[in-house]
Amino acid sequence: MSVKKVMDQFSIKGCVSIVTGGGQGLGKQMAIALAEAGSNIVITSRRVETALVTQKIIELEGVRCSVIQADVRLENDVLRMVDSILQEFGKIDILFNNAGVWRGDDAEKVTTEDWREVIDVNLTGPFIVSREVGKIMLQQGKGSIVNIASMSGIIVNTPQNQCAYNASKGGLIMLTKSMAAEWAKRGVRVNAICPGYMRTEMSEDRYLQNDPAIQRWFDMTPMGRSGTADELKGIAVFLASDASSFVTGSTFLIDGGYTAW
Ligand SMILES: NC(=O)c1ccc[n+]([C@@H]2O[C@H](COP(=O)([O-])OP(=O)(O)OC[C@H]3O[C@@H](n4cnc5c(N)ncnc54)[C@H](O)[C@@H]3O)[C@@H](O)[C@H]2O)c1
């Protein structure tokens, strides 16, 4: 059996990758990374305007890039999205469940509406998308699913309280392990990336307003800073590609050392 050279193991040339909510933030940089490694890209987004700008950047890599309007909470949107990708590309190799929302408040004040919104987008959405895309990958006998969870699925953040977000990400880590175990012998791998504090549109307001929480986050992070979206590019391509062919059900912390203290 010939063994591929290491950089060839990272190639995903000719693959088809979906990145949900990939128009901005972490999803945008991971979509660019997958394109740089040779994959065609489908960005799904609730609002297509931002995604259309990202599409232009991705096409500069010489791959195909489609934008599909879809809300991950809505089963009909997800079914339409999968149909449309199969019609255009004929297969789905890689799925990044990246779309997510953050809401924070003290547990005794969290409204049921906010709780449901966070669980719907961050946990039920990835379940629906993975179930539908998983069916295709199982038929193909191959696929890689990467869930963007968070260190909040493992630790309780401070000083901001955010029980719904933490619970949604903890659930996503367990969903990752459950689907990974069920599908491992059928060629579909499922893993999770758990970022620490990353500076993106999701947290930008706090940075602009010099929120004192930011200094607290830095003080609690051995590297003394937040991460940038491009610092997920390496792990994204690793998990998408055959470089991680014996990796499934795993959770990768990318947190500047936060969980080491
Ligand atoms: N920024 C951080 O510090 C951080 C840390 C850990 C984990 N994460 C996770 O990483 C992922 C990306 O976060 P980000 O910082 O880039 O945030 P972001 O707000 O910049 O991007 C989130 C994307 O998800 C999309 N989205 C939201 N609800 C959706 C829905 N119902 N259907 C489809 N798309 C939807 C948004 O339109 C946006 O494009 C999220 O799952 C987030 O929880 C972020």
The ligand as a MOL file (V3000), in Angstrom:
LIG
                    3D

  0  0  0     0  0            999 V3000
M  V30 BEGIN CTAB
M  V30 COUNTS 44 48 0 0 0
M  V30 BEGIN ATOM
M  V30 1 N -16.3090 34.2200 18.1660 0
M  V30 2 C -16.0120 33.4470 19.1760 0
M  V30 3 O -15.3490 33.8650 20.1450 0
M  V30 4 C -16.4470 32.0020 19.1820 0
M  V30 5 C -15.8920 31.1610 20.1560 0
M  V30 6 C -16.2930 29.8230 20.1910 0
M  V30 7 C -17.2070 29.3490 19.2650 0
M  V30 8 N -17.7300 30.1870 18.3330 0 CHG=1
M  V30 9 C -18.6990 29.6090 17.3980 0
M  V30 10 O -18.2020 29.7270 16.0890 0
M  V30 11 C -19.2800 29.8460 15.1560 0
M  V30 12 C -19.0890 31.0800 14.3020 0
M  V30 13 O -19.0720 32.2090 15.1510 0
M  V30 14 P -18.5660 33.6540 14.7110 0
M  V30 15 O -17.8070 34.2140 15.8420 0
M  V30 16 O -17.9390 33.5950 13.3690 0 CHG=-1
M  V30 17 O -19.9800 34.4020 14.6900 0
M  V30 18 P -20.6620 35.3620 13.6080 0
M  V30 19 O -21.8430 35.9520 14.3190 0
M  V30 20 O -19.6600 36.2680 13.0130 0
M  V30 21 O -21.1450 34.3360 12.5060 0
M  V30 22 C -22.2130 33.4530 12.7230 0
M  V30 23 C -22.8450 33.1250 11.3890 0
M  V30 24 O -23.9650 32.2570 11.6160 0
M  V30 25 C -25.0540 32.7330 10.8380 0
M  V30 26 N -26.3280 32.2940 11.4230 0
M  V30 27 C -26.8600 32.6290 12.6200 0
M  V30 28 N -28.0530 32.0480 12.7790 0
M  V30 29 C -28.2810 31.3080 11.6660 0
M  V30 30 C -29.3330 30.4630 11.2310 0
M  V30 31 N -30.4290 30.2790 11.9800 0
M  V30 32 N -29.2190 29.8500 10.0310 0
M  V30 33 C -28.1420 30.0410 9.2570 0
M  V30 34 N -27.1190 30.8370 9.5970 0
M  V30 35 C -27.1880 31.4590 10.7890 0
M  V30 36 C -24.9100 34.2480 10.8620 0
M  V30 37 O -25.6520 34.8640 9.8340 0
M  V30 38 C -23.3890 34.3690 10.6760 0
M  V30 39 O -23.0530 34.2970 9.3140 0
M  V30 40 C -20.5590 29.8890 16.0030 0
M  V30 41 O -21.1510 28.6130 16.0620 0
M  V30 42 C -20.0500 30.3130 17.3730 0
M  V30 43 O -20.8950 29.8890 18.4120 0
M  V30 44 C -17.3700 31.5070 18.2660 0
M  V30 END ATOM
M  V30 BEGIN BOND
M  V30 1 1 1 2
M  V30 2 2 2 3
M  V30 3 1 2 4
M  V30 4 1 4 5
M  V30 5 2 4 44
M  V30 6 2 5 6
M  V30 7 1 6 7
M  V30 8 2 7 8
M  V30 9 1 8 9
M  V30 10 1 8 44
M  V30 11 1 9 10
M  V30 12 1 9 42
M  V30 13 1 10 11
M  V30 14 1 11 12
M  V30 15 1 11 40
M  V30 16 1 12 13
M  V30 17 1 13 14
M  V30 18 2 14 15
M  V30 19 1 14 16
M  V30 20 1 14 17
M  V30 21 1 17 18
M  V30 22 2 18 19
M  V30 23 1 18 20
M  V30 24 1 18 21
M  V30 25 1 21 22
M  V30 26 1 22 23
M  V30 27 1 23 24
M  V30 28 1 23 38
M  V30 29 1 24 25
M  V30 30 1 25 26
M  V30 31 1 25 36
M  V30 32 1 26 27
M  V30 33 1 26 35
M  V30 34 2 27 28
M  V30 35 1 28 29
M  V30 36 1 29 30
M  V30 37 2 29 35
M  V30 38 1 30 31
M  V30 39 2 30 32
M  V30 40 1 32 33
M  V30 41 2 33 34
M  V30 42 1 34 35
M  V30 43 1 36 37
M  V30 44 1 36 38
M  V30 45 1 38 39
M  V30 46 1 40 41
M  V30 47 1 40 42
M  V30 48 1 42 43
M  V30 END BOND
M  V30 END CTAB
M  END
